[in-house]
Amino acid sequence: MVTVRLPDGREVQHPDGVSLMQILQAIGPGLAKAAVAARVNGETRELFSTLSNTTVELQALKLDDPAALQMARHSTAHVMAEAICALWPQTKLVYGPPVDGGFYYDIDLDHKLTPEDFPRIEERMAAIVKEDRPFTRYEVPRDAGMKKLVAEGNDYKVDNAQRADGDVLSFYVTGQPNSGCWEDLCKGPHVPSTGRIGAFKILQVAGAYHHGDANKKQLQRVYGTTFPDKKLLQAHLDQIEEAKKRDHRKIGQELGLFTLDAMVGTGLVLWKPRGAVIRYTLENFIRGELVRRGYQPVYTPHIGRLELYRTSGHFPYYKDSQYPPIFDNDTARFLNDLWEATVERKDAAGFNAGEQRALQRLDDLDPEIRTTLKTRGFSDEGGKADRNQNAIRTMLAESDGYLLKPMNCPMHMRIYGSEPRSYRDLPIRLAEFGTVYRYEQSGEVNGLTRVRGFTQDDAHLFCTPDQVEQEMADCVDLTRLVLKTLGMNDYRVRIGLRGDGDKFIGAREDWDQAEEAVRRAVKKADMSATEAAGEAAFYGPKIDFIVKDCIGRDWQLGTVQIDYNNPKRFNLRYIGDDNAEHRPVMIHRAPFGSLERFCGILIEHFEGAFPTWLAPVQAAVCSVSEKSEAYARDVFALCQQAGLRVELDASSERIGAKIRRATLEKTPYVLVIGEQEVAGRSVNVRTRSGAQLGNFTIPEFLHAVAQEIAERRLTLLATASGAAPG
């Protein structure tokens, strides 16, 4: 029998083999009709999946549940793919996953899709939805499935199947198997039928490469989205239109903040003077906080030995997102290939194919290398993987490769370990604006928000176990201060936990201890948080701040992470009050995260109209005519001397054109200087929003702006006059 515990506490029983849909139908037909999935013991499942000989907790999920909506988006990708194949039968499908905010499907089609094609595709999709065909899963043995895919002639699907795990391949049919209905190789999961996917819309089409390989034929990536109803879909579409107006790439170009130059390289940012002012101001703001909170500045190089990142675990675990290593010689290259292949083998006996290839290259290079490896403990028959790894690393210590720095933390750990430490020294807080490099796929690079070279406001704290809770709470407090200062007060906190999977390193007991420390730190900071399994860093749990911008989009910004693993890997120690050696706990934290990404988000959040303290130009001095030019220059000089970021426009253009230019550049204050202002030794102040604040003496204006900047709040001038500064 199957015992089912319902959310209201009731227990019901069903015979073995009962489907989740049958359980919901027994509870009530209305519930079964409204549900699109179910949560079984915390796992989201399809409604046609069955249960046997078990006791479970079950909750019906409607489309308004995030996990169910993600499932519906996956199903909508299938509906869209079927519609495209119906309209263009020569289409070859690649893959179509759900993503944040929607879904996409990569296709190989000679016809270049344009927005003019979208209504036809959506019309065909609507017909498929109206038919309300069930999504039906069937499985075949791997060999038979491969033969089926090869016979169909779609090399992309053959490649997908070769990469899939398991002894069987699964297919989904929109209809019933062997009924002539459309089907696709897919792991699932899906909603019960096409009629349950919700309101949908095709958004755009873009270029993409198979597995990100630019040497292959360019594909078309068709994006779409799905929401529970048309009202929510329209709200999302309105948000997209608003986001287009705020696109940081467009505003950054208009305001001259940064440029992306193909000759420099994809995803590598050139900061122009005005953009550099914003970044510099943010850096100075947090530097002041770091000094007050006892952080010590450090500087580290942009490149380091591969051994550094082998020890930390970053290499080769994140090899696909790192720039290729630079090797001293071919011996180092092939030894590294051998080491990587041995890591993949883990504890299995016998060499894998990668190890055999690397050993052959080493033998071709110099047969004595293998002999030297054996003297270091290497097994010529493919013995224990960890022993072979150590043997290889002892040889690589003599000749190794180098890696563009993907992370700052390994170098900070070496700084900590460079001298003896006492418990009296702890906590030690090392901070750096460290530039790192990640080889993001070209199709994923996007303006400032996804780049290949970026600077983190990085810090690593080394403390005793007793200090962890307070230090983490202080890191959380610093992140809250950053967000509050920038007026980004709508955020939630997410605790990323380990979950299952093999991407995580370290002992389970260390993880349990670290996760409990994270929970206590959030509680100490008097914050509530959600928990997400599988969202931890590979070395430890973390606290993420998910910030909602002014148009309702979520961004993951500041992060605080706890690490019990890397201090072990780097053998970090301190002498305790018992005169014995102890292991410090390490905390990673970055309130901004990436300065590039943070600035991109700020540009869109403020739509380029930065608060006065952050604006690249805080005031524009505009002369009305030649008669007022000399005094305008005096005003400009006085503002500069007072530390205001100011520009002078003494051109021969009409004053209206000057004001308009300053307004389009989103300068907070425009100081108009005419004959009346010359006579009264004053300035006429107006804001970028068009509010006219009237005439003020220069000391009055400078005092009010200085106070506004110091207090990070609305200007006293606006309060006095009843006008908003804009």
N, C-alpha and C positions, 0 to 999 in steps of 0.2 A: 504494500500500500504506500501511497504518497500522502504525507501530512503537510498541509499548507497553513502557515500562520499569516493572517491578514493584518493590515495596518491597524485595524481597530481592536486587535488582540484575539479575535476569534480564530479557532482552528477548524479546518475542514479536511476531509479525507477523500481521496480519489484512487481508483485502481491504477496499477503500474501502466506506463505507456500513455498516460493522459497528457494532452498538449496544454500549453499555457492558455491558448484560446478557449479550449473546452472548460478550463477552470474558471475563466472570466465569464463565460456564457452561463455557467452554473450560478455564479454570483448575481448576474443580471444582464439581460441582453443589451441594455443601454450602455453599461460599462464596456462590454465586449466590442460594441460598435465604436465607442469613442477612443478606446485604447489602440495604440499602434505598436507597443512593445511592453515588456514587463521587466522589472528589476527583481532578480532572483538571488537572494543572499548577497546583494550589493552589485551583482553583475547584470548588465543590460542584455536581454535575450529577445530573440524573435518569438512571435506568438505561436508559430507552428512547431517550435522545439518542444520536446517531450521530457517527462520526468518519470523515474522509476525508483522504488525502494529508497525513499529519502524523506527527510524533513527539511522544509525550506521556508524562508520568509519571502513573501511575494507582494509586490506593489505594481499595480497597473500604471502605465505611463501614457499620457496623452502627448500631443504634439507640442504642448507648451513646456514639456520637460526638455532640458538641453540635450540629454543623451538621446532621447527619442527624436528630437528635431535633427540631430546629426545623422541618425539612421535614415530619416526621411530624405535628407539631402543626398545621401548616397543613392537612394532609390530614384530620386529625380534625375541624377546623373545617368542612370540606366535609361530612363524614359527619354531624356534628351538624345542619348546616343542612338536609341532605336529610331527616333524621329529623323535624325540626320542621315542614318543609313537608308531609311525609306525614301528620302528626297534625293540622296546621292549614293546609289548602291555601290559605287566603287570605293567608298570610304573604308579605310582600315582603322580599326579602333586600337588604341594603345592601353590607356588605363584612365579611370575616372573616380578619384576619391572625394569624399567630403573634406572640406577645409573650414577654418574659422570663417563664419559668415556666409557659407555657401558650399559650392562644389565646382569642379571643373572636369572636363574630359579632353584628353589629348587625342587628336585624330591625325591621320595621314590622308590628306585629300588635296588633289591638284586644284580643285576649285577654291579660290580664296574667299572665305566667308567674310561678309561685311554686315554692319548693322541692318542693312536693307534685307538681309536674309533672315533676320531674327523672327519677324512676324510669321513667316512660313513655318519655321521650326516650331514656334510656340503653338501655332494652330494645329500642327500634327501632334504635338505633345498633349494638347487639350483633348484630342480625339482618343489618344491612348488612355488618358486619365478617365474619360467618360466610359470607356469599356470596362473599367474596374477589374482588370485581369489580375489574378493572384501572382505574387512572386513565389516561385516554387524552386526549391533547392534540390539538386541531385548530385550524387558523387559517383566517380568512376575510379578504378585503380589507376595509379600514375601512368603505367605503360600504355594502357588503353586511351587514357586522356591525352597523352602526348601524341599518339598516332592520330587521334581525332583532330587535334589542333594543326598538326603538320599537313593533314589532308585538306584542311580549310585554307591553308596557304597564307596565314597571317603570322609573319615572323615575330611581330611584337608580342602576340599572345603566347607563342612558343617560348620566347624569352621570359615572359612573366611566369609561365609554368615552371621553367627550369629553376627560377629563383624561389619558387614556393617550397615550403617545408611539408613533410608528411608523405605518406604512401598513397594518398588519394588526391584527386583534383576535384574541386567543387565548381558547379555551374549553376547559374540562376536563370530561370525562364520566366518571362512575363506571360504567363499562361500555364499550360500543363506540358510536361515533357513529351516529346514526340508528337506534338500537336501542330507543328509548323509555326509556332510562335517564336518570337525573338528571344535569343539567349546570349549569355556572356560568361566567360570565365571569371569567377569572382569568389572571394572568401566570405562576402556578406558583412554584416547582417542587413536585412531589409524589412520594411514595413509589410503588412499582410497583402496589400494589393495596390495597384496603380492609383486607384481612386482615393487613397489615404495620404497622398504626399503633401497636401496643402497647396497654398498659393505660390506660384513660381514665376520666375522672370529670368531671361537670358540677359546678361549684363555686358559682356565684351568678349572679344577674341584677340588673342595675342600669340606671338611666336614662342616656341619652346623647343627644346632638344631632348631626345630620348636619353634618359639618365643624365641630363645636363651636358652631354658630349657635343660640343659645337662642331666637331668634325663630321657629325652625322647629319642626315637630311633634317631640315627644319620642319617641325610639326606645327599644327594649329591647336592652341589651347583655348577651348570655349568655356567661359565662366558663366555660372548662373547662381541663383539663390532660391531658397524656399523658406516660407514662414507659415505659421499655423493658419493665418487668414489674410485676406486682401488688405485689411486695415494695417496690420503689422508690416506687411510687405511694402505698402506705400510709405509708411514711416521710415522704413529702411532705405527706400529709393530716394526719399527727400534728404535723408542723412547723407547719402552718396553725393547728391547734387551740392549740398552744403560743403562736403569735404572737397569737392572739386574746386570750389571757390577759395578754399583755404589751403590748397595743395602747396606744401612747403617748397617744392621744386619751382613752381610758378612764382610764388611770392619771393623766394630767395633770389630768383633772377631779376625780378622787378626792383627789389630793394638793394641789389648788389651785395648780397650777403656771402655767397659762396659760388663756386663753379665746379663742374665735373667735366674733365677734359680727357677725351679719348686718347690723346697722345701721352698723357700722364698714366692712365690706366683705369679700367673699370672699377668703380667702387672706392676710388681714392679721392678724397675731398681736398680742394684748394680753398682755403678760407680767405675771402677778400677782407679789406680793412674793416668794413662795417660789421660783417659776421664775426670777425676776430674779436671785435669789441664785446659782442654779446658773450662769446665763449670766455674771454678774459675776465669779464665782470662776474660770471658765474664761478669761475675758478677762484677769484679773489674772495668772493663771498664765503665759499666753503673753506678756503684756507684759513680765514679768520676764525671760523668755528673750530677747525682742527687744532689750532694753536690753543684755544681756550679749553679744549677737551684733552689736551696732553698727547697729541699725536706728534710723531717725529718724521720729518720728510726724508725720503730716500730717492735715489735715481738708479735705474738699472738699464743695461743695454737692450737694443732692439733685436738681438740675435743671441742664441745660446746653444750649447751642445745638445745633441739628441739625448744623451744620457740623462740630462736634467729632466727631460720630459718623459723618458722611460720610467724614471724613479717616481715622478709625480703621478704617472698613469695617464697623462694626456696623450702620449704617443705609445702605441698606434691607435688607441680607442677613438680618437677624433681625427684620424688621418685624413678622412675625406674632406674635412673643413679646414685643413691646414695647408699652407703653401708647401710645395715639395722641398724636401731637405736638400742641403748642399753638402756634398761629401768631399772628404780630403782626397780620396782616391777610389779606384774600382774595388779594392779589397774591402774598404769600409762600406761601400754600397752593397756588395754582395753579402757581407757579414750581417748587415742590417736586414737585408731581405730574408736571410736565414733565421735571424732572431724573430722577425715578424711572423714568419710561417710557423715557427715553434710555439709562439704565443697562441696562434690560432688552434694548434693541435691540443693545447692544454695538457691533459694527463693521459691521452691515448697513447698506446704503444705503436712503434713503427713510424717511419717518416711519412709525412703527407706529401702531396705533389709539389707544393711550394718549397718545402725543405729539399726535396730531391733536385729541383731546378737550381736552387741557390747553391747546393753542394757541387753540382756539376759545373756551374760557372766558376766557383772557387777552385775546383780541380783543374779546369782549363787555364785559369790564371796562374796558379802555382800549387802543385800537389802537396807541398810542404805545409800549406795553411791548415789542411785537415789534420796533419800530424801534430801541429802546434795546438790545435783545438783539443785534441785528445789528451795532451799533457795538462790541459786546464780542466779536465773532467768531462769532456764531451764524449757521448756514447756514439760509436760509429754504426750502431744498429738501431738508433732511434729510441734510446732509453727515456728515462723520466724527462718530461719537457722542462720542468723548472731547473733541473740540474744542467741541462743543455743550454738553457737561456743564460744562466750565470757564467758558464764557460765562454759563451760568445761575448758577453758583456765585458769580461776581463780583457779580451782581445780588442774590443772596441775602445777600451780606455786608452789604448795606444794610438789609435787612428779612428776618428769618428766622423759623424756628420753634424751639421748645424741647422737650426730651424729658426725661421723668423718667429719672434715671440708670439705665441697664441694666448698666453696667460702671463700675468705678473707674479702670481703666487709662488711658483717654484723659486724664483730669484729672491723673493722676500724671505723665504724659508732659509735660503743659504746665508742671507744677511744675519738672521737670528742665530744660525748655527756657527757663525764665524768667530764667536768668542764665548767664554763661559758665562752662564746665567745663574742668578740666584733668585729664590722666591721673592726677595726684597726688590728685585728689578721689575717684577711682573705687576700689572700687565704692561707689555711692550706693544706699542701701537705704531706700526710703520705705514706711512701713507705716500702715495705717488700718483701723479697724473701720468699713467703709463700707457704708451701707445702699443697696441697689439694688432696682429694681422690674422685674418681668417679668410680662406679662399672660398668665399660663398659662390654658389653657382651663378652664372651670369644672368639667368632668368629670374633669380631671387633678389638680385641687387636692386635697391630702390632708393634713389635720392640719398638723404642722410639717415633714413631709418633702417636701412640694411646695406652696409658698406663692407669693404674688405680691409680697411685700415681705420682704426678708431681708438680714441683715448678714453680710458676709464678713470674715474675718480676713485681709485682703488686703495684699499687699506687692508692690512692683515694684522690681527691682534693675537698676541700670544699670552695666555693667562693660565692660572691654576684652575682646577676643576671648581673650586669654591667661588671663583670670580666670574665664571661663565654667565650665569644668569644676569648679573648686573651689567656686564659688558655688552651682552646682546640687547638688553633693554635700552642701554645708552645708544647703541647703534640704531635701534628702532626709533628712538627719540630724535636722533639726528635726521633720519629720513623724513619723519613727520615735519620737522622744522623746515626742511627744504621745500616740501610740498606746500606747507602753509605760507611760506614767504612768497611763493609763486602763485598763490591763490588757487591751487589745485587741491581742493578740500574734499572732493567727492571720490573716495577711494575705498577699497576693501583690502583685507589682508588674507593671504592664502599661505598655509603651511604646506610645503612640498615634502612628502614622505617617501620612503624607499619603494615600497610596493614590490612586485615580482620582477623578474628579468635578470639578465646577466650583465647589464651595463654598470652595475653598482659594485664598488670594491670595499673590502674591509669586513671585519667580523660583525656578526649580527648583534652581539652584545654591545658593541660600540655604537651601532646604529640605534639600538633601543635607548641607550643612555643619551645620545645626541637628540633624538626625537623628543624625549621627555624634557630635556633642557630647553628646546625651542618652545614647547608648549608653556613652560614656566615663564620664559622671557616675555612671551606675548601677554600672559596673564599679569605679570609684573608691570608691564606698560599699560595695563588697564584697557586692553583692546580685545575685541572679539575676532575670530578668524575661522575660516573654513579649512578643511584638510583635504589634500589631494594626493592619493597614492600614485607613485610613479613619477612625480614631478620634482623629486629631489635632484640636487647635483650628484654626479657619480660618486663623490666622496663623502657626502653628508646631506642632512636635511636643510631646508632653507625657509626663510620668510620672504615672500614676494608682496610688493605693493602693486595692486591692480588699480590704476587711476582712470577715472572716467573724465574725458575732456568735455569742453563746453558744448559739443554736439552729440554727446552720448557714446562716443567710442571708448573701448577699454584698451589701455596700454599697460604692459608690465614694465614698471620703472625700477624703483629702488629695490635692492635685495640684500638680505643678511643671511649668511650661511655658516653653519658650524661644522668643524672638521676634526674628527678624532683619528682619521686614517693617515693623512699626509705627515703629521708629526712622527708617526711610527715609520713611515717610508723613508723619511729623511733623518731618522734617529735624533730628533730634537730632544733636548734635556734641560733641566734646571736642578739646582741643588735646593732641596726643601729645608724647612726649619729643623728636620730630623737629621740633617747632614747627609741625606741619601739622595740619589738621583731619581727624578720624577719626569714624567712626560707632560709637556704643556698641551693645552687644548688651543686650537687655532680657529679664529673667526674671520671669515671673508665678508667684506661689506663694501657696497658702492651705492650711495644714495642717488646719484644721477644715473648710474649704470654706464652707458656710453654717452659722452658729451655730444657726439654727432647726432645720435638718435634722440637724445633729450632735447637738443636745440631744434631738430626737425619737428618734434611734437610741440614744442613751445611756439614755433612759428605758426603752426596750424591752430593751436589753442587760442593764441592772441590774434590770429589772422594778420600777423606782422605788426600789429599795434602794441608794442611791448610797453609794460609799465615804465614810467620815467626812469627809475633807477637802472633799468636794463636796456633801455633804448640806445641804439648805436649813436644817434644824434638826438640830443635832448631838447635843443632849441635851435630855431633858425632865425637869424637876424636879417630882416628885409628892409632895405631903404626904399622910400617912395620915389625919390628923385636925387639928382646930383646935389641939391641943396642940403639933403640930410645924410649924404654918404659919409662925410667925415665923422659925424656923431655916431652913425651906425657902426663905423669901424671902432670907435671908442667903446661902444657897448659890447661889441664882439670881443675886444681885448679884455674887458673887465669880466665878462662871463668865463673866458678861458682861464684867467687868473684865479677865479673862484673854483675852478675844477669842473666846470660844466662842459659837457661835450656839445659844442656849438658850431654852426656853420654860418658863413656870411654870404648873402646874396646881394651884391651891389651892382648887379648887371643893369643894362639899360631897359630891360623889359618892364612892362606895366606891373604895378603892385599886385593886381589880381592874378596874373600869371605866376608871380613869385609865391604867393600864398597857396595857389593851387598846387604847385610843384611840391612845396613843403608838406602839404596835406596828403598828396599821393604817396610821398615818401614816409608817411605816418609819423612825422616828427611831432612829439607831444605838444610843444609850444612854439608858436610863431610870434616873434617880436617885430611889430611894424613900427618903423621909424620915419615919421613925416616931420613937417616944419613945426607942428604943434608940439611934438615930442622933443624936438630940438630945443624949443623955447622953454619947455617945462623940465628939461633934463629928466625925461621919463621914457617909458616904453609902453606901447599899446599891446596888450597880451591877448591872444586868442589861442584856441586849442585846435587839435586836428579834427575834432568833431564839429567844428564851426562855432563853438561857444565863444562869445566875446566877453572877456573878463574885465576890460577897461584899462585905464592907465595906472601904472605903478612906478615908483622910483626904482632905480636899479637895485639898491640894497633891499627894498621890500620884496622884489621878485626873487632875487637870489636867496634870501633868507627862507622864503616860503618853499621854493623848490628844494633847497638843501634839507629842510625839515621833512618834506614829503619823501625824499630819497632815504633819509635816515630812518624814518618810521615805517617805510614800505606801505604807505596808505595814501588815500586821496589827498590832493593838495589843499592847503589851507586857503589858497586863493579862491578855489571853487566854493569852499564852505562859506567864505566871507561874502561872495557875490551871488551865491545861490545857483551857480552854473557848474556843470560837471566837466571835468577835465578832458573826457573823451579818451 
